[in-house]
Amino acid sequence: MPMEKMPDGTVLLTGGNPQIAKGDGRDPVRAYLDAMPGWKGEIGRHLDALILDEVPEVTQAVRWNSPFYGIEDNGWFLSMHCMSKYVKVTWLNGGDLDPPPPEGSKYPAVRYSNIHEHDEIDDDQVRTWIRQAAELPGDETF
């Protein structure tokens, strides 16, 4: 899939994933969320709102064209990335969540939730995972 350029100049990479410069804090994450195309953006903004509601003290950053959420001095617990047919939510400590998110990884600690365009998001389950993930030790990816 060729790269696509949005009217604001943001480049969409393969799968419609926004190319956002590495950065720390809310601003680069907001830029990522705002650049997510169509229904993917709706999902991203919805998940972001759930995270901010459940973990108001969350730390945020963008790395590798993906927003990350974590707890200062405790590591990163969640990331998301636009794929062609879904938004991949990476639970960096998902192997310790109860119940674990549905998709496995080659890394036992990591689990995924792949959210497709017409999937109904179980907000209660996602909120539970967010709270659990934020309380557990996170990943020291960077």
FENBEL-V770029 format. One record per residue. SS is DSSP state (helix for helix, strand for strand, loop for the rest). D_LAST is the distance of its C-alpha to the last C-alpha in Angstrom with 2 decimals. Layout:
{{SS,D_LAST} {SS,D_LAST}}
This chain:
{{loop,29.15} {loop,29.32} {loop,26.97} {strand,28.50} {strand,28.49} {loop,28.89} {loop,31.47} {loop,28.87} {loop,27.54} {loop,24.37} {strand,24.05} {strand,23.78} {loop,22.37} {helix,23.60} {helix,24.26} {helix,24.33} {loop,20.58} {strand,20.19} {loop,18.64} {loop,16.79} {loop,15.15} {loop,11.50} {strand,11.78} {strand,11.21} {loop,13.99} {helix,16.87} {helix,18.31} {helix,15.97} {helix,15.90} {helix,19.68} {helix,20.07} {helix,18.49} {helix,20.73} {helix,23.71} {helix,23.34} {loop,23.23} {loop,26.74} {helix,29.58} {helix,29.28} {helix,25.56} {helix,25.15} {helix,27.37} {helix,25.25} {helix,21.97} {helix,23.64} {helix,25.26} {helix,22.11} {helix,20.48} {helix,23.70} {helix,23.64} {helix,20.13} {helix,21.18} {helix,24.45} {helix,23.17} {loop,20.25} {loop,21.31} {loop,18.77} {loop,15.78} {strand,12.72} {strand,12.03} {strand,10.05} {strand,10.67} {strand,8.66} {loop,10.89} {loop,13.82} {strand,12.89} {strand,12.65} {strand,10.33} {strand,11.91} {strand,11.11} {strand,12.78} {loop,12.04} {loop,11.69} {loop,11.82} {strand,8.63} {strand,8.70} {strand,12.11} {strand,13.10} {strand,12.70} {strand,15.71} {strand,16.98} {strand,20.58} {loop,22.50} {loop,26.15} {loop,27.76} {strand,25.26} {strand,22.10} {strand,19.62} {strand,18.03} {strand,15.31} {strand,15.48} {loop,12.48} {loop,14.79} {helix,17.90} {helix,19.72} {helix,20.45} {loop,21.82} {loop,25.62} {loop,26.72} {loop,23.75} {loop,23.03} {loop,25.36} {strand,23.47} {loop,22.15} {loop,19.49} {loop,19.57} {loop,16.92} {loop,18.99} {loop,16.41} {loop,15.79} {strand,18.64} {strand,19.52} {strand,22.02} {strand,23.48} {strand,25.48} {strand,28.31} {loop,30.43} {loop,33.17} {loop,31.33} {loop,32.06} {loop,29.00} {loop,29.77} {helix,28.49} {helix,29.49} {helix,27.49} {helix,24.36} {helix,24.73} {helix,25.16} {helix,22.00} {helix,20.03} {helix,21.62} {helix,21.09} {helix,17.43} {helix,16.76} {helix,18.77} {loop,17.21} {loop,14.22} {loop,11.16} {strand,8.35} {loop,5.45} {loop,3.81} {loop,0.00}}
